[in-house]
Amino acid sequence: MAQVVLDLPEELTSALCGPGGDLSRTLFEKLAIEAYRENKLSTSQLRRLLGFETKYELDGFLKDNQVWLEYGEEDMARDRAVHHKLGI
């Protein structure tokens, strides 16, 4: 496990996570989100890293942080095929 220590002025700390916020958790989440955006982490890796039990918790977290899931034409075609197979 790696540990990073930062010395930040109090006004910067408040600006980054709000009054009474957990700066360590906020920065950890932002780092994890950025790694996910850069495709360095999969969705399941991100979920485990952030400690979410379900995919739905992660989806809500990503939505709250304006991170949208990749969903392209191939994904849609695959979903349509599954729906058709299931008679939906």
N, CA, C and O atoms as a Tinker XYZ file with bonds, in Angstrom:
   352  protein
     1  N      0.853000   -1.171000    0.000000    73     2
     2  CA     0.000000    0.000000    0.000000    64     1     3
     3  C      0.900000    1.235000    0.000000    63     2     4     5
     4  O      1.912000    1.285000    0.699000    81     3
     5  N      0.515000    2.218000   -0.789000    73     3     6
     6  CA     1.268000    3.467000   -0.865000    64     5     7
     7  C      0.564000    4.542000   -0.055000    63     6     8     9
     8  O     -0.660000    4.543000    0.071000    81     7
     9  N      1.344000    5.441000    0.483000    73     7    10
    10  CA     0.786000    6.561000    1.236000    64     9    11
    11  C      1.373000    7.844000    0.675000    63    10    12    13
    12  O      2.570000    7.925000    0.397000    81    11
    13  N      0.518000    8.847000    0.513000    73    11    14
    14  CA     0.929000   10.146000    0.002000    64    13    15
    15  C      0.586000   11.189000    1.052000    63    14    16    17
    16  O     -0.518000   11.192000    1.596000    81    15
    17  N      1.532000   12.072000    1.336000    73    15    18
    18  CA     1.309000   13.135000    2.317000    64    17    19
    19  C      1.400000   14.478000    1.596000    63    18    20    21
    20  O      2.368000   14.756000    0.887000    81    19
    21  N      0.374000   15.302000    1.790000    73    19    22
    22  CA     0.337000   16.634000    1.188000    64    21    23
    23  C      0.177000   17.682000    2.280000    63    22    24    25
    24  O     -0.589000   17.498000    3.226000    81    23
    25  N      0.894000   18.765000    2.141000    73    23    26
    26  CA     0.717000   19.917000    3.024000    64    25    27
    27  C     -0.032000   20.980000    2.239000    63    26    28    29
    28  O      0.503000   21.567000    1.299000    81    27
    29  N     -1.286000   21.222000    2.635000    73    27    30
    30  CA    -2.128000   22.181000    1.936000    64    29    31
    31  C     -2.585000   23.272000    2.880000    63    30    32    33
    32  O     -2.868000   23.007000    4.048000    81    31
    33  N     -2.660000   24.514000    2.380000    73    31    34
    34  CA    -3.216000   25.588000    3.197000    64    33    35
    35  C     -4.682000   25.308000    3.513000    63    34    36    37
    36  O     -5.379000   24.694000    2.704000    81    35
    37  N     -5.157000   25.745000    4.669000    73    35    38
    38  CA    -6.522000   25.478000    5.117000    64    37    39
    39  C     -7.566000   25.963000    4.117000    63    38    40    41
    40  O     -8.563000   25.275000    3.898000    81    39
    41  N     -7.364000   27.133000    3.502000    73    39    42
    42  CA    -8.367000   27.635000    2.556000    64    41    43
    43  C     -8.466000   26.731000    1.328000    63    42    44    45
    44  O     -9.544000   26.598000    0.749000    81    43
    45  N     -7.374000   26.118000    0.928000    73    43    46
    46  CA    -7.405000   25.193000   -0.198000    64    45    47
    47  C     -8.112000   23.897000    0.203000    63    46    48    49
    48  O     -8.863000   23.322000   -0.585000    81    47
    49  N     -7.869000   23.449000    1.418000    73    47    50
    50  CA    -8.532000   22.253000    1.926000    64    49    51
    51  C    -10.041000   22.446000    1.928000    63    50    52    53
    52  O    -10.783000   21.569000    1.487000    81    51
    53  N    -10.494000   23.589000    2.423000    73    51    54
    54  CA   -11.935000   23.880000    2.449000    64    53    55
    55  C    -12.511000   23.980000    1.044000    63    54    56    57
    56  O    -13.628000   23.528000    0.792000    81    55
    57  N    -11.752000   24.570000    0.134000    73    55    58
    58  CA   -12.229000   24.725000   -1.239000    64    57    59
    59  C    -12.355000   23.367000   -1.939000    63    58    60    61
    60  O    -13.242000   23.177000   -2.770000    81    59
    61  N    -11.481000   22.440000   -1.608000    73    59    62
    62  CA   -11.491000   21.135000   -2.267000    64    61    63
    63  C    -12.598000   20.218000   -1.777000    63    62    64    65
    64  O    -13.162000   19.462000   -2.568000    81    63
    65  N    -12.919000   20.266000   -0.497000    73    63    66
    66  CA   -13.900000   19.294000    0.006000    64    65    67
    67  C    -15.011000   19.925000    0.833000    63    66    68    69
    68  O    -15.870000   19.207000    1.346000    81    67
    69  N    -15.017000   21.227000    0.975000    73    67    70
    70  CA   -16.068000   21.875000    1.748000    64    69    71
    71  C    -15.786000   21.816000    3.240000    63    70    72    73
    72  O    -15.000000   20.989000    3.701000    81    71
    73  N    -16.419000   22.679000    3.974000    73    71    74
    74  CA   -16.188000   22.709000    5.418000    64    73    75
    75  C    -16.608000   21.394000    6.074000    63    74    76    77
    76  O    -17.706000   20.893000    5.831000    81    75
    77  N    -15.748000   20.856000    6.884000    73    75    78
    78  CA   -16.043000   19.623000    7.598000    64    77    79
    79  C    -15.950000   18.367000    6.756000    63    78    80    81
    80  O    -16.239000   17.271000    7.236000    81    79
    81  N    -15.545000   18.520000    5.492000    73    79    82
    82  CA   -15.439000   17.362000    4.610000    64    81    83
    83  C    -14.189000   16.545000    4.898000    63    82    84    85
    84  O    -13.287000   16.998000    5.602000    81    83
    85  N    -14.145000   15.362000    4.358000    73    83    86
    86  CA   -13.009000   14.462000    4.524000    64    85    87
    87  C    -12.094000   14.615000    3.312000    63    86    88    89
    88  O    -12.345000   14.032000    2.257000    81    87
    89  N    -11.040000   15.397000    3.471000    73    87    90
    90  CA   -10.139000   15.690000    2.359000    64    89    91
    91  C     -9.504000   14.420000    1.798000    63    90    92    93
    92  O     -9.409000   14.265000    0.581000    81    91
    93  N     -9.072000   13.517000    2.663000    73    91    94
    94  CA    -8.438000   12.284000    2.189000    64    93    95
    95  C     -9.392000   11.496000    1.291000    63    94    96    97
    96  O     -8.999000   11.044000    0.216000    81    95
    97  N    -10.623000   11.333000    1.718000    73    95    98
    98  CA   -11.601000   10.581000    0.928000    64    97    99
    99  C    -11.925000   11.300000   -0.372000    63    98   100   101
   100  O    -12.025000   10.673000   -1.427000    81    99
   101  N    -12.091000   12.626000   -0.297000    73    99   102
   102  CA   -12.400000   13.409000   -1.493000    64   101   103
   103  C    -11.307000   13.262000   -2.537000    63   102   104   105
   104  O    -11.600000   13.010000   -3.706000    81   103
   105  N    -10.053000   13.414000   -2.136000    73   103   106
   106  CA    -8.940000   13.296000   -3.081000    64   105   107
   107  C     -8.814000   11.866000   -3.601000    63   106   108   109
   108  O     -8.515000   11.655000   -4.776000    81   107
   109  N     -9.040000   10.890000   -2.733000    73   107   110
   110  CA    -8.997000    9.491000   -3.136000    64   109   111
   111  C    -10.045000    9.213000   -4.212000    63   110   112   113
   112  O     -9.756000    8.559000   -5.214000    81   111
   113  N    -11.260000    9.713000   -4.001000    73   111   114
   114  CA   -12.329000    9.524000   -4.975000    64   113   115
   115  C    -12.005000   10.197000   -6.298000    63   114   116   117
   116  O    -12.237000    9.617000   -7.358000    81   115
   117  N    -11.473000   11.412000   -6.251000    73   115   118
   118  CA   -11.137000   12.136000   -7.481000    64   117   119
   119  C    -10.040000   11.412000   -8.254000    63   118   120   121
   120  O    -10.090000   11.340000   -9.481000    81   119
   121  N     -9.063000   10.883000   -7.551000    73   119   122
   122  CA    -7.990000   10.116000   -8.185000    64   121   123
   123  C     -8.550000    8.853000   -8.838000    63   122   124   125
   124  O     -8.182000    8.516000   -9.963000    81   123
   125  N     -9.430000    8.163000   -8.139000    73   123   126
   126  CA   -10.034000    6.943000   -8.663000    64   125   127
   127  C    -10.897000    7.247000   -9.887000    63   126   128   129
   128  O    -10.857000    6.508000  -10.871000    81   127
   129  N    -11.672000    8.326000   -9.834000    73   127   130
   130  CA   -12.509000    8.722000  -10.972000    64   129   131
   131  C    -11.643000    9.007000  -12.186000    63   130   132   133
   132  O    -11.961000    8.576000  -13.295000    81   131
   133  N    -10.560000    9.724000  -11.984000    73   131   134
   134  CA    -9.686000   10.066000  -13.107000    64   133   135
   135  C     -9.050000    8.808000  -13.705000    63   134   136   137
   136  O     -8.933000    8.693000  -14.925000    81   135
   137  N     -8.641000    7.872000  -12.857000    73   135   138
   138  CA    -8.078000    6.612000  -13.350000    64   137   139
   139  C     -9.133000    5.854000  -14.161000    63   138   140   141
   140  O     -8.808000    5.244000  -15.179000    81   139
   141  N    -10.380000    5.888000  -13.722000    73   139   142
   142  CA   -11.472000    5.244000  -14.448000    64   141   143
   143  C    -11.690000    5.922000  -15.799000    63   142   144   145
   144  O    -11.846000    5.244000  -16.815000    81   143
   145  N    -11.701000    7.244000  -15.817000    73   143   146
   146  CA   -11.889000    7.985000  -17.071000    64   145   147
   147  C    -10.788000    7.675000  -18.078000    63   146   148   149
   148  O    -11.025000    7.652000  -19.285000    81   147
   149  N     -9.584000    7.437000  -17.570000    73   147   150
   150  CA    -8.441000    7.133000  -18.436000    64   149   151
   151  C     -8.342000    5.642000  -18.755000    63   150   152   153
   152  O     -7.342000    5.188000  -19.310000    81   151
   153  N     -9.376000    4.885000  -18.407000    73   151   154
   154  CA    -9.434000    3.438000  -18.639000    64   153   155
   155  C     -8.308000    2.668000  -17.957000    63   154   156   157
   156  O     -7.887000    1.617000  -18.440000    81   155
   157  N     -7.828000    3.184000  -16.850000    73   155   158
   158  CA    -6.817000    2.485000  -16.056000    64   157   159
   159  C     -7.468000    1.532000  -15.063000    63   158   160   161
   160  O     -6.827000    0.607000  -14.564000    81   159
   161  N     -8.751000    1.767000  -14.782000    73   159   162
   162  CA    -9.533000    0.913000  -13.884000    64   161   163
   163  C    -10.804000    0.485000  -14.597000    63   162   164   165
   164  O    -11.417000    1.273000  -15.316000    81   163
   165  N    -11.192000   -0.754000  -14.397000    73   163   166
   166  CA   -12.479000   -1.215000  -14.914000    64   165   167
   167  C    -13.574000   -0.772000  -13.944000    63   166   168   169
   168  O    -13.290000   -0.287000  -12.849000    81   167
   169  N    -14.811000   -0.944000  -14.355000    73   167   170
   170  CA   -15.930000   -0.596000  -13.487000    64   169   171
   171  C    -15.895000   -1.420000  -12.203000    63   170   172   173
   172  O    -16.112000   -0.886000  -11.116000    81   171
   173  N    -15.624000   -2.715000  -12.325000    73   171   174
   174  CA   -15.596000   -3.562000  -11.125000    64   173   175
   175  C    -14.415000   -3.216000  -10.224000    63   174   176   177
   176  O    -14.540000   -3.269000   -9.000000    81   175
   177  N    -13.275000   -2.863000  -10.806000    73   175   178
   178  CA   -12.131000   -2.440000   -9.993000    64   177   179
   179  C    -12.455000   -1.149000   -9.239000    63   178   180   181
   180  O    -12.137000   -1.013000   -8.058000    81   179
   181  N    -13.089000   -0.211000   -9.932000    73   179   182
   182  CA   -13.461000    1.053000   -9.297000    64   181   183
   183  C    -14.444000    0.813000   -8.156000    63   182   184   185
   184  O    -14.316000    1.401000   -7.082000    81   183
   185  N    -15.426000   -0.055000   -8.396000    73   183   186
   186  CA   -16.418000   -0.363000   -7.360000    64   185   187
   187  C    -15.745000   -0.923000   -6.113000    63   186   188   189
   188  O    -16.041000   -0.489000   -5.000000    81   187
   189  N    -14.841000   -1.882000   -6.294000    73   187   190
   190  CA   -14.146000   -2.483000   -5.143000    64   189   191
   191  C    -13.236000   -1.466000   -4.460000    63   190   192   193
   192  O    -13.185000   -1.400000   -3.232000    81   191
   193  N    -12.516000   -0.672000   -5.258000    73   191   194
   194  CA   -11.597000    0.318000   -4.700000    64   193   195
   195  C    -12.325000    1.321000   -3.811000    63   194   196   197
   196  O    -11.829000    1.696000   -2.748000    81   195
   197  N    -13.502000    1.750000   -4.251000    73   195   198
   198  CA   -14.256000    2.749000   -3.501000    64   197   199
   199  C    -15.120000    2.132000   -2.398000    63   198   200   201
   200  O    -15.714000    2.850000   -1.593000    81   199
   201  N    -15.184000    0.806000   -2.366000    73   199   202
   202  CA   -15.903000    0.134000   -1.290000    64   201   203
   203  C    -17.404000    0.054000   -1.469000    63   202   204   205
   204  O    -18.137000   -0.073000   -0.488000    81   203
   205  N    -17.877000    0.126000   -2.710000    73   203   206
   206  CA   -19.313000    0.000000   -2.960000    64   205   207
   207  C    -19.676000   -1.475000   -3.073000    63   206   208   209
   208  O    -18.961000   -2.254000   -3.704000    81   207
   209  N    -20.780000   -1.845000   -2.462000    73   207   210
   210  CA   -21.233000   -3.235000   -2.478000    64   209   211
   211  C    -21.861000   -3.622000   -3.811000    63   210   212   213
   212  O    -21.703000   -4.749000   -4.278000    81   211
   213  N    -22.574000   -2.676000   -4.419000    73   211   214
   214  CA   -23.306000   -3.006000   -5.638000    64   213   215
   215  C    -22.933000   -2.083000   -6.789000    63   214   216   217
   216  O    -22.386000   -0.997000   -6.596000    81   215
   217  N    -23.244000   -2.548000   -7.982000    73   215   218
   218  CA   -23.031000   -1.750000   -9.189000    64   217   219
   219  C    -23.914000   -0.498000   -9.150000    63   218   220   221
   220  O    -23.529000    0.557000   -9.655000    81   219
   221  N    -25.098000   -0.624000   -8.547000    73   219   222
   222  CA   -26.028000    0.505000   -8.484000    64   221   223
   223  C    -25.488000    1.637000   -7.620000    63   222   224   225
   224  O    -25.690000    2.811000   -7.932000    81   223
   225  N    -24.804000    1.288000   -6.538000    73   223   226
   226  CA   -24.173000    2.313000   -5.706000    64   225   227
   227  C    -23.116000    3.061000   -6.512000    63   226   228   229
   228  O    -23.021000    4.287000   -6.453000    81   227
   229  N    -22.321000    2.294000   -7.271000    73   227   230
   230  CA   -21.282000    2.914000   -8.095000    64   229   231
   231  C    -21.903000    3.787000   -9.173000    63   230   232   233
   232  O    -21.429000    4.895000   -9.423000    81   231
   233  N    -22.967000    3.295000   -9.819000    73   231   234
   234  CA   -23.638000    4.090000  -10.851000    64   233   235
   235  C    -24.113000    5.426000  -10.296000    63   234   236   237
   236  O    -23.952000    6.460000  -10.946000    81   235
   237  N    -24.697000    5.413000   -9.097000    73   235   238
   238  CA   -25.141000    6.653000   -8.460000    64   237   239
   239  C    -23.983000    7.582000   -8.159000    63   238   240   241
   240  O    -24.077000    8.791000   -8.372000    81   239
   241  N    -22.886000    7.019000   -7.661000    73   239   242
   242  CA   -21.689000    7.806000   -7.368000    64   241   243
   243  C    -21.145000    8.454000   -8.643000    63   242   244   245
   244  O    -20.817000    9.640000   -8.654000    81   243
   245  N    -21.054000    7.666000   -9.711000    73   243   246
   246  CA   -20.542000    8.204000  -10.978000    64   245   247
   247  C    -21.460000    9.299000  -11.509000    63   246   248   249
   248  O    -20.987000   10.325000  -11.999000    81   247
   249  N    -22.757000    9.087000  -11.414000    73   247   250
   250  CA   -23.713000   10.101000  -11.868000    64   249   251
   251  C    -23.561000   11.383000  -11.052000    63   250   252   253
   252  O    -23.567000   12.479000  -11.611000    81   251
   253  N    -23.427000   11.249000   -9.741000    73   251   254
   254  CA   -23.245000   12.412000   -8.867000    64   253   255
   255  C    -21.986000   13.195000   -9.225000    63   254   256   257
   256  O    -21.912000   14.406000   -9.018000    81   255
   257  N    -20.996000   12.482000   -9.768000    73   255   258
   258  CA   -19.724000   13.113000  -10.137000    64   257   259
   259  C    -19.622000   13.382000  -11.632000    63   258   260   261
   260  O    -18.541000   13.658000  -12.153000    81   259
   261  N    -20.766000   13.299000  -12.317000    73   259   262
   262  CA   -20.881000   13.585000  -13.743000    64   261   263
   263  C    -19.897000   12.765000  -14.581000    63   262   264   265
   264  O    -19.252000   13.278000  -15.495000    81   263
   265  N    -19.805000   11.490000  -14.245000    73   263   266
   266  CA   -19.015000   10.544000  -15.026000    64   265   267
   267  C    -20.016000    9.599000  -15.670000    63   266   268   269
   268  O    -20.748000    8.888000  -14.981000    81   267
   269  N    -20.042000    9.599000  -16.983000    73   267   270
   270  CA   -21.037000    8.819000  -17.697000    64   269   271
   271  C    -20.416000    7.525000  -18.199000    63   270   272   273
   272  O    -19.277000    7.502000  -18.665000    81   271
   273  N    -21.184000    6.453000  -18.094000    73   271   274
   274  CA   -20.719000    5.155000  -18.550000    64   273   275
   275  C    -20.601000    5.143000  -20.068000    63   274   276   277
   276  O    -21.401000    5.763000  -20.769000    81   275
   277  N    -19.605000    4.438000  -20.559000    73   275   278
   278  CA   -19.438000    4.280000  -21.991000    64   277   279
   279  C    -20.523000    3.337000  -22.493000    63   278   280   281
   280  O    -20.639000    2.209000  -22.014000    81   279
   281  N    -21.303000    3.787000  -23.439000    73   279   282
   282  CA   -22.360000    2.965000  -24.011000    64   281   283
   283  C    -22.481000    3.320000  -25.481000    63   282   284   285
   284  O    -23.052000    4.350000  -25.840000    81   283
   285  N    -21.941000    2.465000  -26.319000    73   283   286
   286  CA   -21.899000    2.756000  -27.746000    64   285   287
   287  C    -22.883000    1.917000  -28.537000    63   286   288   289
   288  O    -23.730000    1.220000  -27.979000    81   287
   289  N    -22.750000    2.003000  -29.860000    73   287   290
   290  CA   -23.644000    1.283000  -30.754000    64   289   291
   291  C    -23.534000   -0.235000  -30.577000    63   290   292   293
   292  O    -24.535000   -0.946000  -30.652000    81   291
   293  N    -22.318000   -0.722000  -30.344000    73   291   294
   294  CA   -22.135000   -2.160000  -30.132000    64   293   295
   295  C    -22.869000   -2.620000  -28.871000    63   294   296   297
   296  O    -23.482000   -3.687000  -28.856000    81   295
   297  N    -22.799000   -1.806000  -27.817000    73   295   298
   298  CA   -23.505000   -2.137000  -26.583000    64   297   299
   299  C    -25.006000   -2.192000  -26.830000    63   298   300   301
   300  O    -25.690000   -3.100000  -26.357000    81   299
   301  N    -25.513000   -1.215000  -27.575000    73   299   302
   302  CA   -26.940000   -1.169000  -27.862000    64   301   303
   303  C    -27.363000   -2.382000  -28.694000    63   302   304   305
   304  O    -28.400000   -2.988000  -28.426000    81   303
   305  N    -26.569000   -2.731000  -29.693000    73   303   306
   306  CA   -26.894000   -3.886000  -30.531000    64   305   307
   307  C    -26.908000   -5.170000  -29.700000    63   306   308   309
   308  O    -27.776000   -6.022000  -29.885000    81   307
   309  N    -25.962000   -5.302000  -28.800000    73   307   310
   310  CA   -25.901000   -6.484000  -27.928000    64   309   311
   311  C    -27.130000   -6.534000  -27.016000    63   310   312   313
   312  O    -27.734000   -7.593000  -26.840000    81   311
   313  N    -27.497000   -5.384000  -26.439000    73   311   314
   314  CA   -28.686000   -5.337000  -25.577000    64   313   315
   315  C    -29.957000   -5.655000  -26.351000    63   314   316   317
   316  O    -30.836000   -6.354000  -25.848000    81   315
   317  N    -30.056000   -5.143000  -27.574000    73   315   318
   318  CA   -31.232000   -5.433000  -28.403000    64   317   319
   319  C    -31.328000   -6.925000  -28.701000    63   318   320   321
   320  O    -32.412000   -7.507000  -28.651000    81   319
   321  N    -30.186000   -7.541000  -29.010000    73   319   322
   322  CA   -30.183000   -8.986000  -29.295000    64   321   323
   323  C    -30.631000   -9.781000  -28.088000    63   322   324   325
   324  O    -31.389000  -10.741000  -28.225000    81   323
   325  N    -30.176000   -9.398000  -26.910000    73   323   326
   326  CA   -30.573000  -10.091000  -25.689000    64   325   327
   327  C    -32.060000   -9.898000  -25.443000    63   326   328   329
   328  O    -32.758000  -10.852000  -25.100000    81   327
   329  N    -32.553000   -8.674000  -25.615000    73   327   330
   330  CA   -33.989000   -8.403000  -25.426000    64   329   331
   331  C    -34.822000   -9.216000  -26.401000    63   330   332   333
   332  O    -35.849000   -9.786000  -26.032000    81   331
   333  N    -34.371000   -9.267000  -27.654000    73   331   334
   334  CA   -35.093000  -10.028000  -28.663000    64   333   335
   335  C    -35.126000  -11.514000  -28.293000    63   334   336   337
   336  O    -36.158000  -12.174000  -28.414000    81   335
   337  N    -33.994000  -12.018000  -27.846000    73   335   338
   338  CA   -33.898000  -13.430000  -27.446000    64   337   339
   339  C    -34.822000  -13.738000  -26.262000    63   338   340   341
   340  O    -35.393000  -14.825000  -26.177000    81   339
   341  N    -34.959000  -12.773000  -25.356000    73   339   342
   342  CA   -35.810000  -12.952000  -24.173000    64   341   343
   343  C    -37.285000  -12.635000  -24.468000    63   342   344   345
   344  O    -38.156000  -12.857000  -23.628000    81   343
   345  N    -37.549000  -12.115000  -25.668000    73   343   346
   346  CA   -38.924000  -11.778000  -26.040000    64   345   347
   347  C    -39.411000  -10.480000  -25.433000    63   346   348   349
   348  O    -40.610000  -10.281000  -25.240000    81   347
   349  N    -38.472000   -9.600000  -25.135000    73   347   350
   350  CA   -38.836000   -8.309000  -24.515000    64   349   351
   351  C    -39.026000   -7.260000  -25.602000    63   350   352
   352  O    -39.335000   -6.107000  -25.300000    81   351
